[in-house]
Amino acid sequence: MKLARLLVLLVLAGAMCAAAMGDPIDPRGSLIGGGNSTGLFSLNDPNFAFTVFGGFSPQQFDFINASGQLVGEVDLLVTLLAGTPALTFTVDPENPYFTSATVTSLGNGQTLYRFFGLDETHGGLPFATDLPNSENCDGIQNCYTETPGADFGVVFANNTGTLDLTNLPSNQGFGVVGTLVATPEPSSIVLLLAGSLVFLVAFLKRA
């Protein structure tokens, strides 16, 4: 009888552990079109930062590329807040700006999101041609632009069918530091190719 009870307890404990391990909290990050937004007026690293706390979903943070340069990649470095358990981050690859999106665990409570890749229908983040303009900003955190695609939003939300982010305690969460990576200008690409060609010719002559 005692042996049977012990076996039942072991089975229950195993099931509880499996459930705990099989249902990690997995916030989903995505990139979408923005609205009234914080203006980003330079490409200094990092460009922007915000914090996501548990308790509700979705959480959206809006920005405008007002740097004067076309952005060909957006990187998001996620760092867990103290006391927050390990989270499994996922990514929504669909967005109007880039063809590809990846999410990579870096260890030590950090995760890297990358949105990149351009084609005929995904042209990156254009810069707002009407900023800086004091008439378009009520302070740096409340700007608007009429340049299509220059404003963008970063969203973290529950995965479909889950309440993971919503159920995360409000004193837990993660910080996000974003970096905009400019697309090289055509002249810079030409110079780079020319330099590479000169180097290749010199190398072949020595060989």
C-alpha atoms as an extended CHARMM CRD file, in Angstrom:
* protein
*
       207  EXT
         1         1  MET       CA              0.0000000000        0.0000000000        0.0000000000  PROA      1               0.0000000000
         2         2  LYS       CA              2.7910000000        2.3930000000        0.9610000000  PROA      2               0.0000000000
         3         3  LEU       CA              4.6370000000        1.5050000000       -2.2330000000  PROA      3               0.0000000000
         4         4  ALA       CA              1.5370000000        2.2590000000       -4.3170000000  PROA      4               0.0000000000
         5         5  ARG       CA              1.1320000000        5.6520000000       -2.6690000000  PROA      5               0.0000000000
         6         6  LEU       CA              4.7880000000        6.4190000000       -3.2720000000  PROA      6               0.0000000000
         7         7  LEU       CA              4.4090000000        5.5650000000       -6.9570000000  PROA      7               0.0000000000
         8         8  VAL       CA              1.3350000000        7.8000000000       -7.2470000000  PROA      8               0.0000000000
         9         9  LEU       CA              3.2240000000       10.6890000000       -5.6330000000  PROA      9               0.0000000000
        10        10  LEU       CA              6.1640000000       10.2080000000       -7.9900000000  PROA      10              0.0000000000
        11        11  VAL       CA              3.8470000000       10.1910000000      -11.0270000000  PROA      11              0.0000000000
        12        12  LEU       CA              2.0970000000       13.3640000000       -9.8560000000  PROA      12              0.0000000000
        13        13  ALA       CA              5.3990000000       15.1000000000       -9.1770000000  PROA      13              0.0000000000
        14        14  GLY       CA              6.6770000000       14.1260000000      -12.6070000000  PROA      14              0.0000000000
        15        15  ALA       CA              3.5220000000       15.3940000000      -14.2660000000  PROA      15              0.0000000000
        16        16  MET       CA              3.7720000000       18.7170000000      -12.4480000000  PROA      16              0.0000000000
        17        17  CYS       CA              7.4040000000       19.1350000000      -13.4700000000  PROA      17              0.0000000000
        18        18  ALA       CA              6.5930000000       18.2660000000      -17.0680000000  PROA      18              0.0000000000
        19        19  ALA       CA              3.7690000000       20.7690000000      -17.1060000000  PROA      19              0.0000000000
        20        20  ALA       CA              6.0000000000       23.4530000000      -15.6650000000  PROA      20              0.0000000000
        21        21  MET       CA              8.7390000000       22.7500000000      -18.1860000000  PROA      21              0.0000000000
        22        22  GLY       CA              6.3670000000       22.3470000000      -21.1140000000  PROA      22              0.0000000000
        23        23  ASP       CA              4.5640000000       25.6620000000      -20.6450000000  PROA      23              0.0000000000
        24        24  PRO       CA              7.1900000000       28.4010000000      -20.4430000000  PROA      24              0.0000000000
        25        25  ILE       CA              6.1810000000       32.0480000000      -20.6660000000  PROA      25              0.0000000000
        26        26  ASP       CA              6.8050000000       32.9920000000      -24.2830000000  PROA      26              0.0000000000
        27        27  PRO       CA              6.1710000000       36.6560000000      -25.1850000000  PROA      27              0.0000000000
        28        28  ARG       CA              5.8630000000       37.2950000000      -28.9280000000  PROA      28              0.0000000000
        29        29  GLY       CA              7.6880000000       40.2730000000      -30.4180000000  PROA      29              0.0000000000
        30        30  SER       CA              6.7070000000       41.9870000000      -33.6600000000  PROA      30              0.0000000000
        31        31  LEU       CA              7.2270000000       45.1160000000      -35.7420000000  PROA      31              0.0000000000
        32        32  ILE       CA              4.2050000000       47.0600000000      -37.0300000000  PROA      32              0.0000000000
        33        33  GLY       CA              3.1890000000       50.4830000000      -38.3230000000  PROA      33              0.0000000000
        34        34  GLY       CA              3.1630000000       53.1740000000      -35.6520000000  PROA      34              0.0000000000
        35        35  GLY       CA              1.1070000000       56.2200000000      -34.7240000000  PROA      35              0.0000000000
        36        36  ASN       CA              1.9950000000       59.3310000000      -32.7300000000  PROA      36              0.0000000000
        37        37  SER       CA              5.5320000000       58.4110000000      -31.8060000000  PROA      37              0.0000000000
        38        38  THR       CA              8.8410000000       59.2330000000      -30.1760000000  PROA      38              0.0000000000
        39        39  GLY       CA             11.1460000000       60.8420000000      -32.7330000000  PROA      39              0.0000000000
        40        40  LEU       CA             14.5360000000       59.1820000000      -33.2460000000  PROA      40              0.0000000000
        41        41  PHE       CA             16.7440000000       61.9620000000      -34.5640000000  PROA      41              0.0000000000
        42        42  SER       CA             20.0810000000       60.1640000000      -34.8080000000  PROA      42              0.0000000000
        43        43  LEU       CA             21.5830000000       56.7250000000      -35.2760000000  PROA      43              0.0000000000
        44        44  ASN       CA             23.6370000000       56.7860000000      -32.0930000000  PROA      44              0.0000000000
        45        45  ASP       CA             23.8250000000       53.3660000000      -30.4580000000  PROA      45              0.0000000000
        46        46  PRO       CA             21.4760000000       52.6190000000      -28.7950000000  PROA      46              0.0000000000
        47        47  ASN       CA             18.6350000000       54.5530000000      -30.3720000000  PROA      47              0.0000000000
        48        48  PHE       CA             15.7390000000       53.8140000000      -28.0280000000  PROA      48              0.0000000000
        49        49  ALA       CA             14.7830000000       51.8440000000      -24.9330000000  PROA      49              0.0000000000
        50        50  PHE       CA             11.6600000000       50.7900000000      -23.0440000000  PROA      50              0.0000000000
        51        51  THR       CA             10.5110000000       48.2680000000      -20.4290000000  PROA      51              0.0000000000
        52        52  VAL       CA              7.7950000000       45.6170000000      -20.7210000000  PROA      52              0.0000000000
        53        53  PHE       CA              6.1340000000       44.6330000000      -17.4300000000  PROA      53              0.0000000000
        54        54  GLY       CA              3.8080000000       41.6880000000      -16.9200000000  PROA      54              0.0000000000
        55        55  GLY       CA              0.0910000000       42.0990000000      -16.3580000000  PROA      55              0.0000000000
        56        56  PHE       CA             -1.3810000000       42.9900000000      -19.7410000000  PROA      56              0.0000000000
        57        57  SER       CA             -1.0810000000       42.3690000000      -23.4620000000  PROA      57              0.0000000000
        58        58  PRO       CA             -0.3700000000       43.6850000000      -26.0450000000  PROA      58              0.0000000000
        59        59  GLN       CA              2.1520000000       46.3780000000      -25.1670000000  PROA      59              0.0000000000
        60        60  GLN       CA              3.1450000000       48.7190000000      -28.0130000000  PROA      60              0.0000000000
        61        61  PHE       CA              5.9190000000       51.3220000000      -28.2090000000  PROA      61              0.0000000000
        62        62  ASP       CA              5.9350000000       53.7120000000      -31.1850000000  PROA      62              0.0000000000
        63        63  PHE       CA              8.8510000000       55.5190000000      -32.8330000000  PROA      63              0.0000000000
        64        64  ILE       CA              9.6640000000       57.5670000000      -35.9390000000  PROA      64              0.0000000000
        65        65  ASN       CA             12.8380000000       57.2520000000      -37.9860000000  PROA      65              0.0000000000
        66        66  ALA       CA             13.8350000000       60.9200000000      -38.1670000000  PROA      66              0.0000000000
        67        67  SER       CA             17.5660000000       60.2020000000      -38.5220000000  PROA      67              0.0000000000
        68        68  GLY       CA             17.8290000000       61.3460000000      -42.1260000000  PROA      68              0.0000000000
        69        69  GLN       CA             18.9410000000       57.8730000000      -43.2420000000  PROA      69              0.0000000000
        70        70  LEU       CA             17.1680000000       54.8040000000      -44.5880000000  PROA      70              0.0000000000
        71        71  VAL       CA             17.2220000000       52.0270000000      -41.9760000000  PROA      71              0.0000000000
        72        72  GLY       CA             17.8990000000       48.5140000000      -43.2810000000  PROA      72              0.0000000000
        73        73  GLU       CA             17.7960000000       46.6510000000      -39.9640000000  PROA      73              0.0000000000
        74        74  VAL       CA             16.2580000000       46.9700000000      -36.5080000000  PROA      74              0.0000000000
        75        75  ASP       CA             17.8660000000       45.1090000000      -33.5930000000  PROA      75              0.0000000000
        76        76  LEU       CA             16.2330000000       44.6470000000      -30.1880000000  PROA      76              0.0000000000
        77        77  LEU       CA             18.3330000000       43.5050000000      -27.2190000000  PROA      77              0.0000000000
        78        78  VAL       CA             16.0680000000       42.0740000000      -24.5160000000  PROA      78              0.0000000000
        79        79  THR       CA             17.3130000000       41.7530000000      -20.9220000000  PROA      79              0.0000000000
        80        80  LEU       CA             15.2710000000       40.1390000000      -18.1460000000  PROA      80              0.0000000000
        81        81  LEU       CA             14.5540000000       42.2640000000      -15.0810000000  PROA      81              0.0000000000
        82        82  ALA       CA             15.8820000000       41.0250000000      -11.7410000000  PROA      82              0.0000000000
        83        83  GLY       CA             13.6810000000       38.2870000000      -10.3040000000  PROA      83              0.0000000000
        84        84  THR       CA             12.0710000000       37.4200000000      -13.6430000000  PROA      84              0.0000000000
        85        85  PRO       CA             12.2020000000       33.6980000000      -14.5170000000  PROA      85              0.0000000000
        86        86  ALA       CA             13.6230000000       32.5070000000      -17.8270000000  PROA      86              0.0000000000
        87        87  LEU       CA             11.2950000000       33.3880000000      -20.7120000000  PROA      87              0.0000000000
        88        88  THR       CA             11.0570000000       31.7920000000      -24.1490000000  PROA      88              0.0000000000
        89        89  PHE       CA             10.7970000000       34.6320000000      -26.6740000000  PROA      89              0.0000000000
        90        90  THR       CA              9.2030000000       34.1390000000      -30.0870000000  PROA      90              0.0000000000
        91        91  VAL       CA              8.9480000000       36.4300000000      -33.1000000000  PROA      91              0.0000000000
        92        92  ASP       CA              6.3040000000       37.3190000000      -35.6680000000  PROA      92              0.0000000000
        93        93  PRO       CA              8.2020000000       37.4520000000      -38.9920000000  PROA      93              0.0000000000
        94        94  GLU       CA              5.4330000000       39.3120000000      -40.8380000000  PROA      94              0.0000000000
        95        95  ASN       CA              5.9450000000       43.0780000000      -41.0290000000  PROA      95              0.0000000000
        96        96  PRO       CA              5.7770000000       45.7610000000      -43.7320000000  PROA      96              0.0000000000
        97        97  TYR       CA              9.4520000000       46.7470000000      -43.5030000000  PROA      97              0.0000000000
        98        98  PHE       CA             11.7170000000       43.6830000000      -43.6630000000  PROA      98              0.0000000000
        99        99  THR       CA             11.7040000000       40.2170000000      -45.2080000000  PROA      99              0.0000000000
       100       100  SER       CA             13.2760000000       38.3540000000      -42.2850000000  PROA      100             0.0000000000
       101       101  ALA       CA             13.0380000000       38.2260000000      -38.4940000000  PROA      101             0.0000000000
       102       102  THR       CA             15.0400000000       36.1100000000      -36.0590000000  PROA      102             0.0000000000
       103       103  VAL       CA             15.1950000000       35.7080000000      -32.2870000000  PROA      103             0.0000000000
       104       104  THR       CA             18.3330000000       34.3140000000      -30.6210000000  PROA      104             0.0000000000
       105       105  SER       CA             18.9930000000       33.5140000000      -26.9720000000  PROA      105             0.0000000000
       106       106  LEU       CA             22.3540000000       34.9910000000      -25.9170000000  PROA      106             0.0000000000
       107       107  GLY       CA             22.3330000000       33.4970000000      -22.4150000000  PROA      107             0.0000000000
       108       108  ASN       CA             22.6410000000       35.4040000000      -19.1430000000  PROA      108             0.0000000000
       109       109  GLY       CA             19.0200000000       36.5250000000      -19.4300000000  PROA      109             0.0000000000
       110       110  GLN       CA             19.4860000000       38.2510000000      -22.7860000000  PROA      110             0.0000000000
       111       111  THR       CA             17.7930000000       37.6810000000      -26.1470000000  PROA      111             0.0000000000
       112       112  LEU       CA             18.4300000000       39.3730000000      -29.5020000000  PROA      112             0.0000000000
       113       113  TYR       CA             15.7150000000       40.1630000000      -32.0520000000  PROA      113             0.0000000000
       114       114  ARG       CA             16.7880000000       41.0820000000      -35.6040000000  PROA      114             0.0000000000
       115       115  PHE       CA             14.4950000000       42.4500000000      -38.3110000000  PROA      115             0.0000000000
       116       116  PHE       CA             16.3110000000       42.7220000000      -41.6550000000  PROA      116             0.0000000000
       117       117  GLY       CA             16.2400000000       41.9700000000      -45.4000000000  PROA      117             0.0000000000
       118       118  LEU       CA             14.9610000000       44.1860000000      -48.2200000000  PROA      118             0.0000000000
       119       119  ASP       CA             13.1600000000       43.4910000000      -51.4900000000  PROA      119             0.0000000000
       120       120  GLU       CA             10.6640000000       45.1400000000      -53.8590000000  PROA      120             0.0000000000
       121       121  THR       CA              7.8970000000       45.1920000000      -51.2490000000  PROA      121             0.0000000000
       122       122  HSD       CA             10.0000000000       45.5670000000      -48.0840000000  PROA      122             0.0000000000
       123       123  GLY       CA             12.0380000000       48.7330000000      -48.3530000000  PROA      123             0.0000000000
       124       124  GLY       CA             13.1870000000       49.1710000000      -44.7600000000  PROA      124             0.0000000000
       125       125  LEU       CA             12.3590000000       52.1920000000      -42.6140000000  PROA      125             0.0000000000
       126       126  PRO       CA             12.3890000000       55.4210000000      -44.6540000000  PROA      126             0.0000000000
       127       127  PHE       CA             13.2730000000       58.5960000000      -42.7720000000  PROA      127             0.0000000000
       128       128  ALA       CA             10.6590000000       61.2380000000      -42.0130000000  PROA      128             0.0000000000
       129       129  THR       CA             11.3010000000       64.0870000000      -44.4360000000  PROA      129             0.0000000000
       130       130  ASP       CA              9.1190000000       66.4440000000      -42.3620000000  PROA      130             0.0000000000
       131       131  LEU       CA             11.1640000000       66.0350000000      -39.1550000000  PROA      131             0.0000000000
       132       132  PRO       CA             12.7540000000       67.6810000000      -37.2950000000  PROA      132             0.0000000000
       133       133  ASN       CA              9.9320000000       70.1990000000      -37.3760000000  PROA      133             0.0000000000
       134       134  SER       CA              8.6820000000       71.8250000000      -34.1990000000  PROA      134             0.0000000000
       135       135  GLU       CA              5.1690000000       72.0130000000      -35.6430000000  PROA      135             0.0000000000
       136       136  ASN       CA              5.1310000000       68.2140000000      -35.9350000000  PROA      136             0.0000000000
       137       137  CYS       CA              6.2530000000       67.5410000000      -32.3670000000  PROA      137             0.0000000000
       138       138  ASP       CA              4.6860000000       68.2580000000      -29.0060000000  PROA      138             0.0000000000
       139       139  GLY       CA              7.8950000000       67.2920000000      -27.2770000000  PROA      139             0.0000000000
       140       140  ILE       CA             10.2110000000       64.5690000000      -28.5860000000  PROA      140             0.0000000000
       141       141  GLN       CA              7.8870000000       61.7930000000      -27.3750000000  PROA      141             0.0000000000
       142       142  ASN       CA              4.7960000000       62.9570000000      -29.2400000000  PROA      142             0.0000000000
       143       143  CYS       CA              5.6720000000       63.5170000000      -32.8870000000  PROA      143             0.0000000000
       144       144  TYR       CA              3.8610000000       62.6840000000      -36.0820000000  PROA      144             0.0000000000
       145       145  THR       CA              4.9500000000       62.3830000000      -39.6830000000  PROA      145             0.0000000000
       146       146  GLU       CA              3.2910000000       62.2990000000      -43.0630000000  PROA      146             0.0000000000
       147       147  THR       CA              6.1320000000       60.2410000000      -44.5560000000  PROA      147             0.0000000000
       148       148  PRO       CA              4.6650000000       56.7760000000      -45.2560000000  PROA      148             0.0000000000
       149       149  GLY       CA              6.4460000000       54.0070000000      -43.3520000000  PROA      149             0.0000000000
       150       150  ALA       CA              8.7130000000       56.2690000000      -41.3040000000  PROA      150             0.0000000000
       151       151  ASP       CA              6.7690000000       55.5470000000      -38.1210000000  PROA      151             0.0000000000
       152       152  PHE       CA              6.9180000000       52.0570000000      -36.6440000000  PROA      152             0.0000000000
       153       153  GLY       CA              5.8010000000       50.2130000000      -33.5380000000  PROA      153             0.0000000000
       154       154  VAL       CA              7.4450000000       47.4770000000      -31.4740000000  PROA      154             0.0000000000
       155       155  VAL       CA              4.8700000000       45.1570000000      -29.9250000000  PROA      155             0.0000000000
       156       156  PHE       CA              5.1750000000       42.4400000000      -27.2980000000  PROA      156             0.0000000000
       157       157  ALA       CA              2.0830000000       40.3090000000      -26.7430000000  PROA      157             0.0000000000
       158       158  ASN       CA              0.7340000000       36.9170000000      -25.7050000000  PROA      158             0.0000000000
       159       159  ASN       CA              1.1900000000       34.1360000000      -28.2010000000  PROA      159             0.0000000000
       160       160  THR       CA             -2.0850000000       33.0390000000      -29.7750000000  PROA      160             0.0000000000
       161       161  GLY       CA             -4.0970000000       30.9530000000      -27.3280000000  PROA      161             0.0000000000
       162       162  THR       CA             -2.0040000000       31.8770000000      -24.2850000000  PROA      162             0.0000000000
       163       163  LEU       CA             -2.1200000000       34.4490000000      -21.4880000000  PROA      163             0.0000000000
       164       164  ASP       CA              1.5680000000       34.1920000000      -20.6450000000  PROA      164             0.0000000000
       165       165  LEU       CA              2.4770000000       37.8810000000      -20.6930000000  PROA      165             0.0000000000
       166       166  THR       CA             -0.8320000000       38.8200000000      -19.0790000000  PROA      166             0.0000000000
       167       167  ASN       CA             -0.2700000000       36.3550000000      -16.2280000000  PROA      167             0.0000000000
       168       168  LEU       CA              3.3290000000       37.4240000000      -15.6260000000  PROA      168             0.0000000000
       169       169  PRO       CA              3.4930000000       39.3860000000      -12.3280000000  PROA      169             0.0000000000
       170       170  SER       CA              3.5270000000       43.1550000000      -12.7790000000  PROA      170             0.0000000000
       171       171  ASN       CA              6.8790000000       43.4500000000      -10.9770000000  PROA      171             0.0000000000
       172       172  GLN       CA              8.5440000000       41.1410000000      -13.5110000000  PROA      172             0.0000000000
       173       173  GLY       CA              9.3640000000       41.6790000000      -17.1700000000  PROA      173             0.0000000000
       174       174  PHE       CA             12.2080000000       42.7530000000      -19.4160000000  PROA      174             0.0000000000
       175       175  GLY       CA             13.9980000000       45.8020000000      -20.7350000000  PROA      175             0.0000000000
       176       176  VAL       CA             14.4240000000       46.3760000000      -24.4630000000  PROA      176             0.0000000000
       177       177  VAL       CA             17.2040000000       48.3970000000      -26.1010000000  PROA      177             0.0000000000
       178       178  GLY       CA             16.7360000000       49.0940000000      -29.8000000000  PROA      178             0.0000000000
       179       179  THR       CA             19.3060000000       49.9060000000      -32.4850000000  PROA      179             0.0000000000
       180       180  LEU       CA             18.6040000000       51.2110000000      -35.9860000000  PROA      180             0.0000000000
       181       181  VAL       CA             21.1430000000       50.1270000000      -38.6060000000  PROA      181             0.0000000000
       182       182  ALA       CA             21.4120000000       52.4390000000      -41.6130000000  PROA      182             0.0000000000
       183       183  THR       CA             21.5160000000       51.0660000000      -45.1480000000  PROA      183             0.0000000000
       184       184  PRO       CA             24.7840000000       52.0410000000      -46.8720000000  PROA      184             0.0000000000
       185       185  GLU       CA             24.3650000000       54.7520000000      -49.4880000000  PROA      185             0.0000000000
       186       186  PRO       CA             24.9820000000       53.6840000000      -53.1180000000  PROA      186             0.0000000000
       187       187  SER       CA             28.1750000000       55.7800000000      -53.2340000000  PROA      187             0.0000000000
       188       188  SER       CA             29.4950000000       53.9870000000      -50.1400000000  PROA      188             0.0000000000
       189       189  ILE       CA             28.7540000000       50.6130000000      -51.7260000000  PROA      189             0.0000000000
       190       190  VAL       CA             30.6090000000       51.6260000000      -54.9160000000  PROA      190             0.0000000000
       191       191  LEU       CA             33.6320000000       52.7470000000      -52.8870000000  PROA      191             0.0000000000
       192       192  LEU       CA             33.5970000000       49.5050000000      -50.9220000000  PROA      192             0.0000000000
       193       193  LEU       CA             33.4500000000       47.4050000000      -54.0960000000  PROA      193             0.0000000000
       194       194  ALA       CA             36.1940000000       49.4570000000      -55.7210000000  PROA      194             0.0000000000
       195       195  GLY       CA             38.4250000000       49.0380000000      -52.6720000000  PROA      195             0.0000000000
       196       196  SER       CA             37.7750000000       45.3110000000      -52.6190000000  PROA      196             0.0000000000
       197       197  LEU       CA             38.6420000000       45.0380000000      -56.3170000000  PROA      197             0.0000000000
       198       198  VAL       CA             41.9510000000       46.9140000000      -55.8510000000  PROA      198             0.0000000000
       199       199  PHE       CA             42.8300000000       44.6360000000      -52.9330000000  PROA      199             0.0000000000
       200       200  LEU       CA             41.9940000000       41.5230000000      -54.9910000000  PROA      200             0.0000000000
       201       201  VAL       CA             44.1460000000       42.6660000000      -57.9360000000  PROA      201             0.0000000000
       202       202  ALA       CA             47.0890000000       43.4370000000      -55.6450000000  PROA      202             0.0000000000
       203       203  PHE       CA             46.7020000000       40.0470000000      -53.9460000000  PROA      203             0.0000000000
       204       204  LEU       CA             46.6390000000       38.2020000000      -57.2840000000  PROA      204             0.0000000000
       205       205  LYS       CA             49.7710000000       40.0090000000      -58.4760000000  PROA      205             0.0000000000
       206       206  ARG       CA             51.6470000000       38.9740000000      -55.3490000000  PROA      206             0.0000000000
       207       207  ALA       CA             50.4660000000       35.3990000000      -55.7890000000  PROA      207             0.0000000000
